[in-house]
Amino acid sequence: MPLFAWALVLMVASYAIQSFLIKQQNTQATGIEDIDFPQSDEGTKHAVFFGDNWTSGYQVLWYGNMRTIKIKKGGKK
């Protein structure tokens, strides 16, 4: 058998094995309230860095526009 035929047979076998082993999981999407950002307390001094620097600790002063968008099932036909 040529090499292409062996590759095709292995690819089909791999697909069949994967389709039998995949289990559908009922999971919930992560909400914004589930994310734990380290935030600073009021009155804490903040270091200002210019360029690339290393620091022993970190804190998040602000994080971006975190929002959720519902995923629509289906697609364009």
mmCIF file of the N, C-alpha and C atoms, coordinates in Angstrom:
data_MODEL
# 
_entry.id   MODEL 
# 
loop_
_atom_site.group_PDB 
_atom_site.id 
_atom_site.type_symbol 
_atom_site.label_atom_id 
_atom_site.label_alt_id 
_atom_site.label_comp_id 
_atom_site.label_asym_id 
_atom_site.label_entity_id 
_atom_site.label_seq_id 
_atom_site.pdbx_PDB_ins_code 
_atom_site.Cartn_x 
_atom_site.Cartn_y 
_atom_site.Cartn_z 
_atom_site.occupancy 
_atom_site.B_iso_or_equiv 
_atom_site.pdbx_formal_charge 
_atom_site.auth_seq_id 
_atom_site.auth_comp_id 
_atom_site.auth_asym_id 
_atom_site.auth_atom_id 
_atom_site.pdbx_PDB_model_num 
ATOM 1   N N  . MET A 1 1  ? 0.847   -1.190 0.000  1.00 0.00 ? 1  MET A N  1 
ATOM 2   C CA . MET A 1 1  ? 0.000   0.000  0.000  1.00 0.00 ? 1  MET A CA 1 
ATOM 3   C C  . MET A 1 1  ? 0.884   1.242  0.000  1.00 0.00 ? 1  MET A C  1 
ATOM 4   N N  . PRO A 1 2  ? 0.509   2.210  -0.793 1.00 0.00 ? 2  PRO A N  1 
ATOM 5   C CA . PRO A 1 2  ? 1.294   3.447  -0.799 1.00 0.00 ? 2  PRO A CA 1 
ATOM 6   C C  . PRO A 1 2  ? 1.153   4.204  0.529  1.00 0.00 ? 2  PRO A C  1 
ATOM 7   N N  . LEU A 1 3  ? 2.055   5.099  0.740  1.00 0.00 ? 3  LEU A N  1 
ATOM 8   C CA . LEU A 1 3  ? 2.099   5.874  1.979  1.00 0.00 ? 3  LEU A CA 1 
ATOM 9   C C  . LEU A 1 3  ? 0.828   6.696  2.166  1.00 0.00 ? 3  LEU A C  1 
ATOM 10  N N  . PHE A 1 4  ? 0.299   7.248  1.090  1.00 0.00 ? 4  PHE A N  1 
ATOM 11  C CA . PHE A 1 4  ? -0.927  8.054  1.184  1.00 0.00 ? 4  PHE A CA 1 
ATOM 12  C C  . PHE A 1 4  ? -2.099  7.222  1.687  1.00 0.00 ? 4  PHE A C  1 
ATOM 13  N N  . ALA A 1 5  ? -2.206  5.994  1.252  1.00 0.00 ? 5  ALA A N  1 
ATOM 14  C CA . ALA A 1 5  ? -3.301  5.118  1.670  1.00 0.00 ? 5  ALA A CA 1 
ATOM 15  C C  . ALA A 1 5  ? -3.186  4.819  3.171  1.00 0.00 ? 5  ALA A C  1 
ATOM 16  N N  . TRP A 1 6  ? -1.957  4.558  3.659  1.00 0.00 ? 6  TRP A N  1 
ATOM 17  C CA . TRP A 1 6  ? -1.775  4.316  5.087  1.00 0.00 ? 6  TRP A CA 1 
ATOM 18  C C  . TRP A 1 6  ? -2.159  5.550  5.900  1.00 0.00 ? 6  TRP A C  1 
ATOM 19  N N  . ALA A 1 7  ? -1.764  6.717  5.425  1.00 0.00 ? 7  ALA A N  1 
ATOM 20  C CA . ALA A 1 7  ? -2.099  7.955  6.128  1.00 0.00 ? 7  ALA A CA 1 
ATOM 21  C C  . ALA A 1 7  ? -3.605  8.156  6.161  1.00 0.00 ? 7  ALA A C  1 
ATOM 22  N N  . LEU A 1 8  ? -4.283  7.853  5.073  1.00 0.00 ? 8  LEU A N  1 
ATOM 23  C CA . LEU A 1 8  ? -5.736  8.000  5.009  1.00 0.00 ? 8  LEU A CA 1 
ATOM 24  C C  . LEU A 1 8  ? -6.427  7.019  5.954  1.00 0.00 ? 8  LEU A C  1 
ATOM 25  N N  . VAL A 1 9  ? -5.952  5.784  5.998  1.00 0.00 ? 9  VAL A N  1 
ATOM 26  C CA . VAL A 1 9  ? -6.530  4.778  6.889  1.00 0.00 ? 9  VAL A CA 1 
ATOM 27  C C  . VAL A 1 9  ? -6.332  5.190  8.352  1.00 0.00 ? 9  VAL A C  1 
ATOM 28  N N  . LEU A 1 10 ? -5.137  5.650  8.696  1.00 0.00 ? 10 LEU A N  1 
ATOM 29  C CA . LEU A 1 10 ? -4.874  6.082  10.069 1.00 0.00 ? 10 LEU A CA 1 
ATOM 30  C C  . LEU A 1 10 ? -5.698  7.303  10.442 1.00 0.00 ? 10 LEU A C  1 
ATOM 31  N N  . MET A 1 11 ? -5.901  8.216  9.502  1.00 0.00 ? 11 MET A N  1 
ATOM 32  C CA . MET A 1 11 ? -6.700  9.403  9.776  1.00 0.00 ? 11 MET A CA 1 
ATOM 33  C C  . MET A 1 11 ? -8.158  9.029  10.030 1.00 0.00 ? 11 MET A C  1 
ATOM 34  N N  . VAL A 1 12 ? -8.713  8.131  9.256  1.00 0.00 ? 12 VAL A N  1 
ATOM 35  C CA . VAL A 1 12 ? -10.096 7.694  9.444  1.00 0.00 ? 12 VAL A CA 1 
ATOM 36  C C  . VAL A 1 12 ? -10.234 6.940  10.770 1.00 0.00 ? 12 VAL A C  1 
ATOM 37  N N  . ALA A 1 13 ? -9.270  6.101  11.092 1.00 0.00 ? 13 ALA A N  1 
ATOM 38  C CA . ALA A 1 13 ? -9.306  5.362  12.358 1.00 0.00 ? 13 ALA A CA 1 
ATOM 39  C C  . ALA A 1 13 ? -9.201  6.323  13.539 1.00 0.00 ? 13 ALA A C  1 
ATOM 40  N N  . SER A 1 14 ? -8.350  7.314  13.436 1.00 0.00 ? 14 SER A N  1 
ATOM 41  C CA . SER A 1 14 ? -8.198  8.302  14.500 1.00 0.00 ? 14 SER A CA 1 
ATOM 42  C C  . SER A 1 14 ? -9.497  9.075  14.699 1.00 0.00 ? 14 SER A C  1 
ATOM 43  N N  . TYR A 1 15 ? -10.140 9.465  13.622 1.00 0.00 ? 15 TYR A N  1 
ATOM 44  C CA . TYR A 1 15 ? -11.415 10.181 13.718 1.00 0.00 ? 15 TYR A CA 1 
ATOM 45  C C  . TYR A 1 15 ? -12.482 9.316  14.383 1.00 0.00 ? 15 TYR A C  1 
ATOM 46  N N  . ALA A 1 16 ? -12.534 8.035  14.029 1.00 0.00 ? 16 ALA A N  1 
ATOM 47  C CA . ALA A 1 16 ? -13.525 7.130  14.611 1.00 0.00 ? 16 ALA A CA 1 
ATOM 48  C C  . ALA A 1 16 ? -13.284 6.947  16.108 1.00 0.00 ? 16 ALA A C  1 
ATOM 49  N N  . ILE A 1 17 ? -12.035 6.791  16.508 1.00 0.00 ? 17 ILE A N  1 
ATOM 50  C CA . ILE A 1 17 ? -11.720 6.630  17.931 1.00 0.00 ? 17 ILE A CA 1 
ATOM 51  C C  . ILE A 1 17 ? -12.076 7.896  18.707 1.00 0.00 ? 17 ILE A C  1 
ATOM 52  N N  . GLN A 1 18 ? -11.740 9.056  18.152 1.00 0.00 ? 18 GLN A N  1 
ATOM 53  C CA . GLN A 1 18 ? -12.049 10.315 18.828 1.00 0.00 ? 18 GLN A CA 1 
ATOM 54  C C  . GLN A 1 18 ? -13.548 10.512 18.978 1.00 0.00 ? 18 GLN A C  1 
ATOM 55  N N  . SER A 1 19 ? -14.311 10.182 17.952 1.00 0.00 ? 19 SER A N  1 
ATOM 56  C CA . SER A 1 19 ? -15.759 10.382 18.018 1.00 0.00 ? 19 SER A CA 1 
ATOM 57  C C  . SER A 1 19 ? -16.404 9.461  19.059 1.00 0.00 ? 19 SER A C  1 
ATOM 58  N N  . PHE A 1 20 ? -15.842 8.287  19.305 1.00 0.00 ? 20 PHE A N  1 
ATOM 59  C CA . PHE A 1 20 ? -16.372 7.399  20.335 1.00 0.00 ? 20 PHE A CA 1 
ATOM 60  C C  . PHE A 1 20 ? -15.982 7.840  21.738 1.00 0.00 ? 20 PHE A C  1 
ATOM 61  N N  . LEU A 1 21 ? -14.827 8.487  21.882 1.00 0.00 ? 21 LEU A N  1 
ATOM 62  C CA . LEU A 1 21 ? -14.333 8.851  23.202 1.00 0.00 ? 21 LEU A CA 1 
ATOM 63  C C  . LEU A 1 21 ? -14.814 10.220 23.689 1.00 0.00 ? 21 LEU A C  1 
ATOM 64  N N  . ILE A 1 22 ? -15.283 11.055 22.801 1.00 0.00 ? 22 ILE A N  1 
ATOM 65  C CA . ILE A 1 22 ? -15.717 12.395 23.194 1.00 0.00 ? 22 ILE A CA 1 
ATOM 66  C C  . ILE A 1 22 ? -17.034 12.298 23.956 1.00 0.00 ? 22 ILE A C  1 
ATOM 67  N N  . LYS A 1 23 ? -17.062 12.962 25.129 1.00 0.00 ? 23 LYS A N  1 
ATOM 68  C CA . LYS A 1 23 ? -18.287 13.028 25.909 1.00 0.00 ? 23 LYS A CA 1 
ATOM 69  C C  . LYS A 1 23 ? -18.714 14.484 25.978 1.00 0.00 ? 23 LYS A C  1 
ATOM 70  N N  . GLN A 1 24 ? -19.976 14.730 25.815 1.00 0.00 ? 24 GLN A N  1 
ATOM 71  C CA . GLN A 1 24 ? -20.508 16.095 25.876 1.00 0.00 ? 24 GLN A CA 1 
ATOM 72  C C  . GLN A 1 24 ? -20.620 16.512 27.336 1.00 0.00 ? 24 GLN A C  1 
ATOM 73  N N  . GLN A 1 25 ? -20.038 17.650 27.673 1.00 0.00 ? 25 GLN A N  1 
ATOM 74  C CA . GLN A 1 25 ? -20.076 18.135 29.042 1.00 0.00 ? 25 GLN A CA 1 
ATOM 75  C C  . GLN A 1 25 ? -21.038 19.311 29.122 1.00 0.00 ? 25 GLN A C  1 
ATOM 76  N N  . ASN A 1 26 ? -21.865 19.295 30.155 1.00 0.00 ? 26 ASN A N  1 
ATOM 77  C CA . ASN A 1 26 ? -22.770 20.410 30.395 1.00 0.00 ? 26 ASN A CA 1 
ATOM 78  C C  . ASN A 1 26 ? -22.084 21.370 31.359 1.00 0.00 ? 26 ASN A C  1 
ATOM 79  N N  . THR A 1 27 ? -21.400 22.346 30.812 1.00 0.00 ? 27 THR A N  1 
ATOM 80  C CA . THR A 1 27 ? -20.684 23.315 31.634 1.00 0.00 ? 27 THR A CA 1 
ATOM 81  C C  . THR A 1 27 ? -21.297 24.692 31.449 1.00 0.00 ? 27 THR A C  1 
ATOM 82  N N  . GLN A 1 28 ? -21.152 25.505 32.465 1.00 0.00 ? 28 GLN A N  1 
ATOM 83  C CA . GLN A 1 28 ? -21.637 26.877 32.410 1.00 0.00 ? 28 GLN A CA 1 
ATOM 84  C C  . GLN A 1 28 ? -20.486 27.790 32.014 1.00 0.00 ? 28 GLN A C  1 
ATOM 85  N N  . ALA A 1 29 ? -20.810 28.836 31.300 1.00 0.00 ? 29 ALA A N  1 
ATOM 86  C CA . ALA A 1 29 ? -19.801 29.811 30.908 1.00 0.00 ? 29 ALA A CA 1 
ATOM 87  C C  . ALA A 1 29 ? -19.318 30.577 32.136 1.00 0.00 ? 29 ALA A C  1 
ATOM 88  N N  . THR A 1 30 ? -18.072 30.976 32.128 1.00 0.00 ? 30 THR A N  1 
ATOM 89  C CA . THR A 1 30 ? -17.513 31.739 33.226 1.00 0.00 ? 30 THR A CA 1 
ATOM 90  C C  . THR A 1 30 ? -18.060 33.156 33.180 1.00 0.00 ? 30 THR A C  1 
ATOM 91  N N  . GLY A 1 31 ? -18.606 33.604 34.291 1.00 0.00 ? 31 GLY A N  1 
ATOM 92  C CA . GLY A 1 31 ? -19.117 34.963 34.382 1.00 0.00 ? 31 GLY A CA 1 
ATOM 93  C C  . GLY A 1 31 ? -18.050 35.904 34.910 1.00 0.00 ? 31 GLY A C  1 
ATOM 94  N N  . ILE A 1 32 ? -18.304 37.182 34.791 1.00 0.00 ? 32 ILE A N  1 
ATOM 95  C CA . ILE A 1 32 ? -17.347 38.180 35.258 1.00 0.00 ? 32 ILE A CA 1 
ATOM 96  C C  . ILE A 1 32 ? -17.150 38.063 36.766 1.00 0.00 ? 32 ILE A C  1 
ATOM 97  N N  . GLU A 1 33 ? -18.201 37.717 37.491 1.00 0.00 ? 33 GLU A N  1 
ATOM 98  C CA . GLU A 1 33 ? -18.085 37.599 38.943 1.00 0.00 ? 33 GLU A CA 1 
ATOM 99  C C  . GLU A 1 33 ? -17.248 36.394 39.359 1.00 0.00 ? 33 GLU A C  1 
ATOM 100 N N  . ASP A 1 34 ? -16.996 35.453 38.454 1.00 0.00 ? 34 ASP A N  1 
ATOM 101 C CA . ASP A 1 34 ? -16.188 34.279 38.767 1.00 0.00 ? 34 ASP A CA 1 
ATOM 102 C C  . ASP A 1 34 ? -14.690 34.546 38.659 1.00 0.00 ? 34 ASP A C  1 
ATOM 103 N N  . ILE A 1 35 ? -14.298 35.636 38.022 1.00 0.00 ? 35 ILE A N  1 
ATOM 104 C CA . ILE A 1 35 ? -12.887 35.957 37.832 1.00 0.00 ? 35 ILE A CA 1 
ATOM 105 C C  . ILE A 1 35 ? -12.393 36.734 39.045 1.00 0.00 ? 35 ILE A C  1 
ATOM 106 N N  . ASP A 1 36 ? -11.286 36.291 39.624 1.00 0.00 ? 36 ASP A N  1 
ATOM 107 C CA . ASP A 1 36 ? -10.748 36.921 40.819 1.00 0.00 ? 36 ASP A CA 1 
ATOM 108 C C  . ASP A 1 36 ? -9.499  37.723 40.458 1.00 0.00 ? 36 ASP A C  1 
ATOM 109 N N  . PHE A 1 37 ? -9.653  39.029 40.273 1.00 0.00 ? 37 PHE A N  1 
ATOM 110 C CA . PHE A 1 37 ? -8.535  39.901 39.974 1.00 0.00 ? 37 PHE A CA 1 
ATOM 111 C C  . PHE A 1 37 ? -7.957  40.445 41.278 1.00 0.00 ? 37 PHE A C  1 
ATOM 112 N N  . PRO A 1 38 ? -6.626  40.432 41.428 1.00 0.00 ? 38 PRO A N  1 
ATOM 113 C CA . PRO A 1 38 ? -6.039  41.031 42.625 1.00 0.00 ? 38 PRO A CA 1 
ATOM 114 C C  . PRO A 1 38 ? -6.152  42.549 42.541 1.00 0.00 ? 38 PRO A C  1 
ATOM 115 N N  . GLN A 1 39 ? -6.888  43.155 43.431 1.00 0.00 ? 39 GLN A N  1 
ATOM 116 C CA . GLN A 1 39 ? -7.114  44.594 43.394 1.00 0.00 ? 39 GLN A CA 1 
ATOM 117 C C  . GLN A 1 39 ? -6.462  45.255 44.595 1.00 0.00 ? 39 GLN A C  1 
ATOM 118 N N  . SER A 1 40 ? -6.091  46.503 44.418 1.00 0.00 ? 40 SER A N  1 
ATOM 119 C CA . SER A 1 40 ? -5.448  47.236 45.498 1.00 0.00 ? 40 SER A CA 1 
ATOM 120 C C  . SER A 1 40 ? -6.501  47.887 46.387 1.00 0.00 ? 40 SER A C  1 
ATOM 121 N N  . ASP A 1 41 ? -6.127  48.101 47.639 1.00 0.00 ? 41 ASP A N  1 
ATOM 122 C CA . ASP A 1 41 ? -7.008  48.787 48.579 1.00 0.00 ? 41 ASP A CA 1 
ATOM 123 C C  . ASP A 1 41 ? -6.842  50.293 48.426 1.00 0.00 ? 41 ASP A C  1 
ATOM 124 N N  . GLU A 1 42 ? -7.832  51.016 48.862 1.00 0.00 ? 42 GLU A N  1 
ATOM 125 C CA . GLU A 1 42 ? -7.765  52.463 48.784 1.00 0.00 ? 42 GLU A CA 1 
ATOM 126 C C  . GLU A 1 42 ? -6.656  52.974 49.695 1.00 0.00 ? 42 GLU A C  1 
ATOM 127 N N  . GLY A 1 43 ? -5.837  53.870 49.188 1.00 0.00 ? 43 GLY A N  1 
ATOM 128 C CA . GLY A 1 43 ? -4.730  54.426 49.950 1.00 0.00 ? 43 GLY A CA 1 
ATOM 129 C C  . GLY A 1 43 ? -3.418  53.698 49.759 1.00 0.00 ? 43 GLY A C  1 
ATOM 130 N N  . THR A 1 44 ? -3.412  52.574 49.044 1.00 0.00 ? 44 THR A N  1 
ATOM 131 C CA . THR A 1 44 ? -2.184  51.839 48.793 1.00 0.00 ? 44 THR A CA 1 
ATOM 132 C C  . THR A 1 44 ? -1.330  52.602 47.784 1.00 0.00 ? 44 THR A C  1 
ATOM 133 N N  . LYS A 1 45 ? -0.036  52.699 48.047 1.00 0.00 ? 45 LYS A N  1 
ATOM 134 C CA . LYS A 1 45 ? 0.859   53.366 47.106 1.00 0.00 ? 45 LYS A CA 1 
ATOM 135 C C  . LYS A 1 45 ? 1.046   52.488 45.875 1.00 0.00 ? 45 LYS A C  1 
ATOM 136 N N  . HIS A 1 46 ? 1.088   53.127 44.710 1.00 0.00 ? 46 HIS A N  1 
ATOM 137 C CA . HIS A 1 46 ? 1.213   52.401 43.455 1.00 0.00 ? 46 HIS A CA 1 
ATOM 138 C C  . HIS A 1 46 ? 2.534   52.756 42.804 1.00 0.00 ? 46 HIS A C  1 
ATOM 139 N N  . ALA A 1 47 ? 3.238   51.755 42.340 1.00 0.00 ? 47 ALA A N  1 
ATOM 140 C CA . ALA A 1 47 ? 4.491   51.984 41.626 1.00 0.00 ? 47 ALA A CA 1 
ATOM 141 C C  . ALA A 1 47 ? 4.176   52.285 40.167 1.00 0.00 ? 47 ALA A C  1 
ATOM 142 N N  . VAL A 1 48 ? 4.940   53.193 39.588 1.00 0.00 ? 48 VAL A N  1 
ATOM 143 C CA . VAL A 1 48 ? 4.784   53.532 38.173 1.00 0.00 ? 48 VAL A CA 1 
ATOM 144 C C  . VAL A 1 48 ? 6.053   53.093 37.468 1.00 0.00 ? 48 VAL A C  1 
ATOM 145 N N  . PHE A 1 49 ? 5.916   52.242 36.470 1.00 0.00 ? 49 PHE A N  1 
ATOM 146 C CA . PHE A 1 49 ? 7.059   51.733 35.727 1.00 0.00 ? 49 PHE A CA 1 
ATOM 147 C C  . PHE A 1 49 ? 7.066   52.312 34.329 1.00 0.00 ? 49 PHE A C  1 
ATOM 148 N N  . PHE A 1 50 ? 8.246   52.574 33.843 1.00 0.00 ? 50 PHE A N  1 
ATOM 149 C CA . PHE A 1 50 ? 8.435   53.005 32.460 1.00 0.00 ? 50 PHE A CA 1 
ATOM 150 C C  . PHE A 1 50 ? 9.386   52.013 31.812 1.00 0.00 ? 50 PHE A C  1 
ATOM 151 N N  . GLY A 1 51 ? 8.919   51.336 30.801 1.00 0.00 ? 51 GLY A N  1 
ATOM 152 C CA . GLY A 1 51 ? 9.730   50.315 30.151 1.00 0.00 ? 51 GLY A CA 1 
ATOM 153 C C  . GLY A 1 51 ? 9.492   48.957 30.783 1.00 0.00 ? 51 GLY A C  1 
ATOM 154 N N  . ASP A 1 52 ? 10.425  48.036 30.575 1.00 0.00 ? 52 ASP A N  1 
ATOM 155 C CA . ASP A 1 52 ? 10.311  46.677 31.110 1.00 0.00 ? 52 ASP A CA 1 
ATOM 156 C C  . ASP A 1 52 ? 10.951  46.621 32.486 1.00 0.00 ? 52 ASP A C  1 
ATOM 157 N N  . ASN A 1 53 ? 10.206  46.195 33.480 1.00 0.00 ? 53 ASN A N  1 
ATOM 158 C CA . ASN A 1 53 ? 10.698  46.109 34.851 1.00 0.00 ? 53 ASN A CA 1 
ATOM 159 C C  . ASN A 1 53 ? 10.144  44.864 35.516 1.00 0.00 ? 53 ASN A C  1 
ATOM 160 N N  . TRP A 1 54 ? 10.885  44.381 36.535 1.00 0.00 ? 54 TRP A N  1 
ATOM 161 C CA . TRP A 1 54 ? 10.432  43.259 37.346 1.00 0.00 ? 54 TRP A CA 1 
ATOM 162 C C  . TRP A 1 54 ? 10.024  43.799 38.704 1.00 0.00 ? 54 TRP A C  1 
ATOM 163 N N  . THR A 1 55 ? 8.986   43.227 39.273 1.00 0.00 ? 55 THR A N  1 
ATOM 164 C CA . THR A 1 55 ? 8.558   43.600 40.612 1.00 0.00 ? 55 THR A CA 1 
ATOM 165 C C  . THR A 1 55 ? 8.212   42.332 41.386 1.00 0.00 ? 55 THR A C  1 
ATOM 166 N N  . SER A 1 56 ? 8.334   42.394 42.706 1.00 0.00 ? 56 SER A N  1 
ATOM 167 C CA . SER A 1 56 ? 8.085   41.199 43.509 1.00 0.00 ? 56 SER A CA 1 
ATOM 168 C C  . SER A 1 56 ? 6.601   40.929 43.690 1.00 0.00 ? 56 SER A C  1 
ATOM 169 N N  . GLY A 1 57 ? 5.780   41.950 43.612 1.00 0.00 ? 57 GLY A N  1 
ATOM 170 C CA . GLY A 1 57 ? 4.337   41.774 43.763 1.00 0.00 ? 57 GLY A CA 1 
ATOM 171 C C  . GLY A 1 57 ? 3.606   42.387 42.584 1.00 0.00 ? 57 GLY A C  1 
ATOM 172 N N  . TYR A 1 58 ? 2.348   42.125 42.510 1.00 0.00 ? 58 TYR A N  1 
ATOM 173 C CA . TYR A 1 58 ? 1.567   42.702 41.434 1.00 0.00 ? 58 TYR A CA 1 
ATOM 174 C C  . TYR A 1 58 ? 0.182   43.042 41.960 1.00 0.00 ? 58 TYR A C  1 
ATOM 175 N N  . GLN A 1 59 ? -0.463  43.952 41.298 1.00 0.00 ? 59 GLN A N  1 
ATOM 176 C CA . GLN A 1 59 ? -1.838  44.295 41.622 1.00 0.00 ? 59 GLN A CA 1 
ATOM 177 C C  . GLN A 1 59 ? -2.497  44.847 40.370 1.00 0.00 ? 59 GLN A C  1 
ATOM 178 N N  . VAL A 1 60 ? -3.785  44.697 40.285 1.00 0.00 ? 60 VAL A N  1 
ATOM 179 C CA . VAL A 1 60 ? -4.530  45.170 39.132 1.00 0.00 ? 60 VAL A CA 1 
ATOM 180 C C  . VAL A 1 60 ? -5.272  46.432 39.540 1.00 0.00 ? 60 VAL A C  1 
ATOM 181 N N  . LEU A 1 61 ? -4.941  47.532 38.894 1.00 0.00 ? 61 LEU A N  1 
ATOM 182 C CA . LEU A 1 61 ? -5.624  48.788 39.183 1.00 0.00 ? 61 LEU A CA 1 
ATOM 183 C C  . LEU A 1 61 ? -6.873  48.930 38.323 1.00 0.00 ? 61 LEU A C  1 
ATOM 184 N N  . TRP A 1 62 ? -6.831  48.383 37.116 1.00 0.00 ? 62 TRP A N  1 
ATOM 185 C CA . TRP A 1 62 ? -7.960  48.485 36.197 1.00 0.00 ? 62 TRP A CA 1 
ATOM 186 C C  . TRP A 1 62 ? -7.868  47.336 35.217 1.00 0.00 ? 62 TRP A C  1 
ATOM 187 N N  . TYR A 1 63 ? -8.994  46.800 34.819 1.00 0.00 ? 63 TYR A N  1 
ATOM 188 C CA . TYR A 1 63 ? -9.000  45.802 33.758 1.00 0.00 ? 63 TYR A CA 1 
ATOM 189 C C  . TYR A 1 63 ? -10.051 46.174 32.750 1.00 0.00 ? 63 TYR A C  1 
ATOM 190 N N  . GLY A 1 64 ? -9.880  45.710 31.537 1.00 0.00 ? 64 GLY A N  1 
ATOM 191 C CA . GLY A 1 64 ? -10.623 46.161 30.365 1.00 0.00 ? 64 GLY A CA 1 
ATOM 192 C C  . GLY A 1 64 ? -12.120 45.975 30.397 1.00 0.00 ? 64 GLY A C  1 
ATOM 193 N N  . ASN A 1 65 ? -12.713 46.217 29.287 1.00 0.00 ? 65 ASN A N  1 
ATOM 194 C CA . ASN A 1 65 ? -14.153 46.169 29.108 1.00 0.00 ? 65 ASN A CA 1 
ATOM 195 C C  . ASN A 1 65 ? -14.605 44.714 29.109 1.00 0.00 ? 65 ASN A C  1 
ATOM 196 N N  . MET A 1 66 ? -14.830 44.185 30.309 1.00 0.00 ? 66 MET A N  1 
ATOM 197 C CA . MET A 1 66 ? -15.221 42.788 30.457 1.00 0.00 ? 66 MET A CA 1 
ATOM 198 C C  . MET A 1 66 ? -16.735 42.677 30.275 1.00 0.00 ? 66 MET A C  1 
ATOM 199 N N  . ARG A 1 67 ? -17.150 41.993 29.242 1.00 0.00 ? 67 ARG A N  1 
ATOM 200 C CA . ARG A 1 67 ? -18.577 41.797 28.993 1.00 0.00 ? 67 ARG A CA 1 
ATOM 201 C C  . ARG A 1 67 ? -18.776 40.436 28.362 1.00 0.00 ? 67 ARG A C  1 
ATOM 202 N N  . THR A 1 68 ? -19.995 39.990 28.401 1.00 0.00 ? 68 THR A N  1 
ATOM 203 C CA . THR A 1 68 ? -20.300 38.694 27.820 1.00 0.00 ? 68 THR A CA 1 
ATOM 204 C C  . THR A 1 68 ? -21.233 38.884 26.634 1.00 0.00 ? 68 THR A C  1 
ATOM 205 N N  . ILE A 1 69 ? -21.072 38.023 25.650 1.00 0.00 ? 69 ILE A N  1 
ATOM 206 C CA . ILE A 1 69 ? -21.920 38.020 24.460 1.00 0.00 ? 69 ILE A CA 1 
ATOM 207 C C  . ILE A 1 69 ? -22.456 36.604 24.310 1.00 0.00 ? 69 ILE A C  1 
ATOM 208 N N  . LYS A 1 70 ? -23.758 36.477 24.172 1.00 0.00 ? 70 LYS A N  1 
ATOM 209 C CA . LYS A 1 70 ? -24.373 35.163 24.029 1.00 0.00 ? 70 LYS A CA 1 
ATOM 210 C C  . LYS A 1 70 ? -23.942 34.539 22.704 1.00 0.00 ? 70 LYS A C  1 
ATOM 211 N N  . ILE A 1 71 ? -23.576 33.262 22.765 1.00 0.00 ? 71 ILE A N  1 
ATOM 212 C CA . ILE A 1 71 ? -23.177 32.538 21.563 1.00 0.00 ? 71 ILE A CA 1 
ATOM 213 C C  . ILE A 1 71 ? -24.417 32.017 20.880 1.00 0.00 ? 71 ILE A C  1 
ATOM 214 N N  . LYS A 1 72 ? -24.565 32.329 19.605 1.00 0.00 ? 72 LYS A N  1 
ATOM 215 C CA . LYS A 1 72 ? -25.721 31.884 18.848 1.00 0.00 ? 72 LYS A CA 1 
ATOM 216 C C  . LYS A 1 72 ? -25.426 30.521 18.212 1.00 0.00 ? 72 LYS A C  1 
ATOM 217 N N  . LYS A 1 73 ? -26.404 29.641 18.258 1.00 0.00 ? 73 LYS A N  1 
ATOM 218 C CA . LYS A 1 73 ? -26.230 28.340 17.622 1.00 0.00 ? 73 LYS A CA 1 
ATOM 219 C C  . LYS A 1 73 ? -26.500 28.477 16.134 1.00 0.00 ? 73 LYS A C  1 
ATOM 220 N N  . GLY A 1 74 ? -25.869 27.604 15.378 1.00 0.00 ? 74 GLY A N  1 
ATOM 221 C CA . GLY A 1 74 ? -26.076 27.609 13.943 1.00 0.00 ? 74 GLY A CA 1 
ATOM 222 C C  . GLY A 1 74 ? -25.089 28.529 13.255 1.00 0.00 ? 74 GLY A C  1 
ATOM 223 N N  . GLY A 1 75 ? -25.306 28.735 12.009 1.00 0.00 ? 75 GLY A N  1 
ATOM 224 C CA . GLY A 1 75 ? -24.423 29.587 11.234 1.00 0.00 ? 75 GLY A CA 1 
ATOM 225 C C  . GLY A 1 75 ? -25.113 30.062 9.990  1.00 0.00 ? 75 GLY A C  1 
ATOM 226 N N  . LYS A 1 76 ? -24.358 30.764 9.187  1.00 0.00 ? 76 LYS A N  1 
ATOM 227 C CA . LYS A 1 76 ? -24.910 31.266 7.924  1.00 0.00 ? 76 LYS A CA 1 
ATOM 228 C C  . LYS A 1 76 ? -25.026 30.121 6.932  1.00 0.00 ? 76 LYS A C  1 
ATOM 229 N N  . LYS A 1 77 ? -26.062 30.157 6.160  1.00 0.00 ? 77 LYS A N  1 
ATOM 230 C CA . LYS A 1 77 ? -26.247 29.101 5.153  1.00 0.00 ? 77 LYS A CA 1 
ATOM 231 C C  . LYS A 1 77 ? -26.135 29.668 3.775  1.00 0.00 ? 77 LYS A C  1 
# 
